[in-house]
Amino acid sequence: MSLPPPQVGIVAQPGLCGKMPVEEMYAKLTVAAAVFLVALQVSYLIFAALVPPDHWIENTNFLIGRDFLNTWMGARSFFSGGPAPWFDYHVYNQTLRHMFGASYPEVYWSYPPHMVLFVWPFGLVPYAIAYVAWCLVGIALYLYASSRVIPRGRLLFLAVAPGIAVCAFFGQNGFYTAALLIGGLFSLDRRPILAGVLFGILTVKPQLGLLLPVVLLLERRWLTIASAIITSAILFAVTGMLFGWNIWLDFWHKVVPQQVWLTETSSGLLYAMVGTLFYAARMLFLPLEAAWVIQYAASALALAAVVWTYWRRRDRDLSFALLITATFLFTPYILNYDMVIFGFVVALLRDRADNTEYDHRLYIAVWALPVAMMLAGFFWIPLAPIVLIAFAYRLLVRLKRGSAGEIQPQPLALAAAAA
């Protein structure tokens, strides 16, 4: 029996509920997302009270692109002995209030010290310019990494995804971590050393790479493993030589316990932004101990799913999607601005000829999740784990069917690459 051409999955698929063809539906989603992205950023700038203008302080007293402040302060610290003083909560906040006023809200430093090795150029310019450059450079790198895998015609779909809007709004690094994951995982076969270098850099956001060693070991990627270890060691050593070796001990003794405390005691907006089982349990008012038990169980199942998936060679793109989804279920603390990567996952899978109506519904839910989970969170609905678990289960079902020898139509991305 011959395989149908990959284009069948585009022109012949039924519309959702018979309302419109799949491509028309995605086109309308792209337009709607673009309108939302522009409206969000423009309204935020209009809503912000620029007092004083050179600091870009909004009327909730946070800097515009509020989370970018940590990145910018880290970048500036590169020229003054490193970020170690910011590990102390009191010193850090006293410094910020001296810079931006006594009413500036509390901020916590959370990044490993070697992060400053990559962001220091942003410390050379004022905050506003650095924030805009941070977003533009991050989006450009994300789209460049994505363009190596998916058709260029899908880049607009990626550029206006809800994850992009959320990440830019908060001034976060989801663009960069997504680029590192995409570049690393899709370089494993042809450029294993580069893949290891990218994974080593990803240690600036370690919760996104917790399951990568499992994949690399199961696939016996020894060259990539060695490259990642060497890269991490170099970053560790350079940071120690520049800022003193005690900086790593300070990070371990000050920042790590602080992050554990924040995970267990945070409330308010974080409930709407953290998409893990641990936070879902806390949102439902379960005791702390019960929340940890639920998270441990979810982590074990996520690990088992990745082990099963990569124990043998399976469909590359479905396996990638499963790994990303399992990563978000594995860790207790990961936020919606890290979900930029799911825009790429959906763009990668949406043209498959074996998609069903249910698959497209899941794609839309995952694609919209960075914004939808915040809206649901205001009503105390833990939407993210529900969607991610459903998506992971569906991916496992499809991977199992492929393992059983059923027809696996070739994705458009692979067909284009082979052409």
C-alpha positions in Angstrom: 0.0 0.0 0.0 1.5 3.3 -1.0 1.6 6.3 1.2 -0.5 9.3 0.3 1.3 12.5 -0.6 1.8 14.8 2.4 -0.3 17.6 0.7 -3.3 15.4 1.3 -3.2 16.4 4.9 -3.6 20.1 3.9 -6.2 20.2 1.1 -8.4 17.3 2.1 -8.8 17.5 5.8 -12.3 18.4 7.0 -12.8 21.6 8.9 -13.4 21.6 12.6 -17.0 20.7 13.1 -17.4 21.1 9.3 -17.3 24.9 9.6 -14.1 25.7 7.6 -11.1 24.1 6.0 -8.2 23.6 8.3 -5.9 26.0 6.6 -8.6 28.7 6.6 -9.0 28.2 10.3 -5.3 28.6 11.0 -5.2 31.7 8.9 -8.0 33.3 10.9 -6.2 32.3 14.1 -3.0 33.9 12.8 -4.9 37.2 12.1 -6.7 37.1 15.5 -3.4 36.5 17.3 -1.7 39.3 15.4 -4.4 41.7 16.4 -4.2 40.6 20.0 -0.4 40.9 20.0 -0.4 44.5 18.7 -3.4 45.5 20.9 -1.8 44.1 24.0 1.6 45.9 23.5 0.1 49.2 22.3 -2.5 49.3 25.1 0.1 48.4 27.7 2.3 51.3 26.5 -0.7 53.7 26.6 -1.8 52.4 29.9 1.6 52.8 31.5 2.3 56.1 33.3 5.8 57.0 32.2 7.1 58.5 35.4 9.9 59.2 35.2 10.0 58.7 31.4 13.7 57.6 31.3 12.9 54.7 33.6 9.7 53.5 31.9 7.8 53.0 35.1 4.2 51.8 34.6 1.4 52.8 36.9 1.6 49.6 39.0 5.2 50.8 39.9 6.8 48.0 37.9 9.1 48.8 34.9 7.5 48.0 31.6 8.5 44.5 30.6 8.8 43.9 34.4 10.7 40.6 34.4 13.4 42.0 32.1 14.6 44.0 35.0 16.5 41.0 36.4 18.2 40.4 33.0 19.1 44.1 32.7 20.5 44.2 36.3 22.4 41.0 35.6 23.8 42.5 32.5 25.0 45.7 34.3 26.5 43.6 37.1 29.0 42.1 34.5 30.9 45.4 34.7 30.9 45.6 38.5 32.0 42.2 39.9 29.1 40.0 38.9 25.5 39.4 40.2 26.4 37.9 43.6 25.1 40.9 45.6 21.7 40.4 43.9 21.4 36.9 45.5 20.7 38.6 48.8 17.0 39.6 48.6 17.4 42.7 50.9 20.5 44.1 49.1 18.8 43.6 45.7 15.6 45.3 46.6 17.4 48.2 48.4 19.4 48.8 45.3 16.3 48.7 43.1 14.4 51.1 45.3 17.3 53.5 45.4 17.3 53.4 41.5 13.5 53.5 40.9 11.9 54.9 44.1 10.9 53.6 47.5 7.6 52.2 46.3 9.2 49.8 43.8 7.6 46.3 44.4 9.6 43.3 45.7 11.7 41.5 43.1 13.6 38.2 43.5 16.8 37.2 41.6 16.4 33.7 40.2 19.0 33.1 37.5 22.3 31.1 37.7 25.3 33.4 37.6 26.5 32.4 34.2 23.5 34.0 32.7 25.3 37.3 32.7 27.9 35.9 30.2 25.2 36.1 27.5 23.2 39.2 28.4 26.0 41.7 29.3 25.6 43.8 26.0 22.1 44.8 27.2 23.7 46.4 30.2 25.4 49.0 28.0 22.3 50.8 27.1 19.3 52.4 29.0 16.6 50.1 30.2 14.0 51.0 27.6 16.3 50.5 24.6 17.6 47.2 26.2 14.1 45.9 26.7 13.0 46.5 23.1 16.3 45.1 21.8 15.9 42.0 24.0 12.5 41.2 22.6 13.4 41.9 19.0 16.7 39.8 19.1 14.9 37.0 21.0 12.1 36.8 18.5 14.5 36.9 15.6 16.6 34.0 17.0 13.5 32.0 17.7 12.2 32.5 14.1 15.6 31.7 12.7 15.9 28.4 14.6 12.4 27.5 13.6 12.9 28.3 9.9 15.6 25.6 9.8 12.8 23.0 10.4 9.4 24.3 9.3 8.4 26.0 6.1 9.0 29.8 6.0 5.3 30.3 5.3 4.6 29.3 8.9 6.8 31.9 10.5 4.0 34.5 10.8 2.0 31.9 12.7 4.9 31.6 15.1 5.7 35.3 15.3 2.2 36.3 16.5 1.5 33.2 18.7 0.0 33.9 22.2 3.3 32.7 23.7 5.2 35.5 22.0 2.7 38.1 23.3 3.0 36.9 26.9 6.8 36.6 26.7 7.2 40.1 25.3 4.8 41.6 27.8 6.8 40.2 30.7 10.2 40.8 29.1 11.1 37.2 29.6 13.5 34.8 27.9 11.1 32.2 26.3 12.2 33.2 22.8 15.8 32.3 23.6 15.2 29.1 25.4 12.9 27.9 22.6 15.6 28.7 20.1 18.1 26.7 22.1 15.8 23.7 22.4 14.9 23.7 18.7 18.4 24.2 17.6 19.8 21.5 19.9 17.2 18.8 19.3 17.1 19.2 15.6 20.9 19.3 15.3 21.5 16.0 17.0 21.9 14.0 13.8 24.0 16.3 11.7 25.7 18.6 14.2 26.0 16.7 17.5 28.7 19.0 18.9 26.6 22.1 18.2 23.6 20.4 19.9 25.7 19.8 23.0 26.9 23.4 23.1 23.3 24.7 22.8 22.2 22.3 25.6 25.1 23.5 27.7 23.9 27.1 27.3 20.3 26.1 28.2 21.6 25.5 31.8 20.8 29.2 32.3 17.2 27.9 32.5 17.8 24.4 34.0 14.1 23.4 34.5 13.7 23.3 30.7 16.5 20.8 30.2 15.8 18.3 33.1 14.7 15.5 30.7 17.3 16.1 28.0 20.0 13.8 29.7 17.4 11.0 29.6 16.9 11.4 25.9 20.6 11.7 25.1 21.5 8.6 27.2 18.7 6.5 25.6 19.8 7.5 22.1 23.5 7.1 23.0 24.4 10.6 21.9 27.8 10.4 23.4 29.4 13.2 21.4 26.5 15.5 22.3 26.7 14.5 26.0 30.4 15.3 26.0 29.9 18.6 24.2 27.2 19.6 26.7 29.4 18.7 29.7 32.4 20.5 28.3 30.3 23.6 27.5 28.7 23.6 31.0 32.2 23.2 32.6 33.6 26.1 30.6 30.7 28.4 31.6 31.1 27.3 35.2 34.9 28.0 35.1 34.6 31.3 33.2 32.0 32.6 35.6 34.2 31.6 38.6 37.3 33.2 37.2 35.5 36.5 36.4 33.4 36.9 39.6 35.1 34.6 42.1 34.5 30.9 42.8 32.3 31.7 45.8 29.6 33.0 43.5 28.4 29.4 42.9 28.3 28.6 46.6 26.4 31.9 47.2 23.9 30.9 44.5 23.4 27.5 46.0 22.9 28.7 49.5 20.8 31.8 48.8 19.0 31.6 45.5 18.1 27.9 45.4 16.4 27.9 48.9 14.7 31.2 47.9 13.2 29.6 44.8 12.0 26.6 46.8 10.3 29.0 49.3 8.7 31.0 46.4 7.4 27.8 44.8 5.7 26.7 48.1 4.4 30.1 49.2 3.6 32.1 46.1 0.1 33.2 45.4 -1.9 35.7 43.3 -0.8 36.2 39.7 1.6 33.2 39.8 -1.4 30.8 40.2 -2.6 32.0 36.8 0.9 31.8 35.2 2.5 28.6 36.5 1.1 25.6 34.6 2.3 22.7 36.7 0.4 20.0 38.7 1.9 21.4 41.9 0.4 24.8 41.3 -2.9 23.3 40.1 -3.2 21.4 43.4 -2.4 24.6 45.4 -5.0 26.5 43.3 -7.5 23.9 44.4 -6.6 24.6 48.0 -5.0 21.2 48.6 -2.4 21.0 51.4 1.3 21.5 50.6 2.2 17.9 51.2 -0.6 16.7 48.9 0.5 19.1 46.2 4.0 17.7 46.3 2.7 14.1 46.2 0.7 15.0 43.1 3.7 16.7 41.5 6.0 13.7 42.2 3.5 11.4 40.6 3.2 13.6 37.6 7.0 13.9 37.3 7.4 10.1 37.5 4.8 9.6 34.8 6.4 12.3 32.6 9.7 10.6 33.0 8.3 7.2 32.1 6.6 8.7 29.0 9.9 10.1 27.8 11.8 6.8 28.5 9.2 4.8 26.6 9.2 7.3 23.7 12.9 7.3 23.3 13.7 3.7 24.2 13.5 3.1 20.5 13.5 5.2 17.4 10.0 6.6 16.8 8.4 9.4 14.8 10.8 12.3 15.2 8.3 15.2 15.4 5.8 13.4 17.6 8.6 12.4 19.9 9.8 16.0 20.1 6.3 17.2 21.0 6.1 14.6 23.7 9.4 15.6 25.2 8.4 19.3 25.4 5.0 18.5 26.9 6.5 16.1 29.4 9.1 18.7 30.4 6.3 21.1 31.4 4.6 18.3 33.4 7.9 17.1 35.0 8.9 20.3 36.8 6.9 22.0 39.6 7.8 25.5 38.5 7.6 26.6 34.9 5.6 29.6 33.6 3.4 30.4 30.6 6.1 32.7 29.1 8.2 29.6 28.7 5.5 28.2 26.4 6.8 30.0 23.4 8.1 26.6 22.3 4.6 25.3 21.9 4.0 27.6 19.0 6.8 25.8 17.2 5.3 22.4 18.2 2.0 23.3 16.7 3.6 24.7 13.5 5.6 21.5 13.3 2.6 19.1 13.6 -0.3 21.0 12.0 0.3 19.9 8.4 0.6 16.1 9.1 -1.7 14.0 7.0 -2.6 11.8 9.9 -4.1 14.6 12.0 -7.7 14.2 13.0 -10.2 16.9 14.1 -9.4 16.1 17.7 -5.7 16.7 17.0 -6.4 20.1 15.6 -8.5 21.0 18.6 -5.6 20.0 20.9 -3.2 22.1 18.7 -5.4 25.2 19.1 -5.7 24.6 22.9 -1.9 24.2 23.3 -1.1 27.2 21.0 -3.5 29.5 22.9 -2.6 28.1 26.4 -0.2 30.9 27.5 -3.0 33.4 27.4 -6.0 31.0 28.0 -4.5 29.6 31.2 -4.3 33.1 32.7 -7.9 33.8 31.9 -8.9 30.5 33.4 -6.7 31.1 36.4 -8.7 34.2 37.4 -11.6 31.7 37.9 -9.4 29.2 39.8 -9.4 26.7 36.9 -6.1 24.9 36.4 -6.3 24.8 32.7 -2.7 24.2 31.8 -2.2 20.7 33.3 -5.6 19.6 31.9 -4.5 20.6 28.3 -1.0 19.3 28.6 -2.0 16.0 30.0 -4.6 15.5 27.2 -2.0 16.5 24.6 0.7 14.2 26.1 -1.8 11.3 26.2 -2.8 11.9 22.6 0.9 12.0 21.5 1.6 8.7 23.2 -1.4 7.1 21.5 -0.2 8.2 18.1 3.4 7.1 18.9 2.1 3.7 19.9 0.1 3.3 16.7 3.2 4.2 14.7 5.2 1.6 16.6 2.6 -1.0 15.8 3.4 -0.5 12.1 0.5 1.6 11.1 0.9 4.1 8.2 2.8 7.2 9.3 2.3 9.9 6.6 5.3 12.1 6.1 5.0 15.6 7.7 5.2 18.5 5.3 8.3 19.8 7.0 10.2 16.6 6.2 8.8 16.4 2.7 10.0 20.0 2.0 13.4 19.2 3.4 13.7 16.1 1.2 12.6 18.0 -2.0 
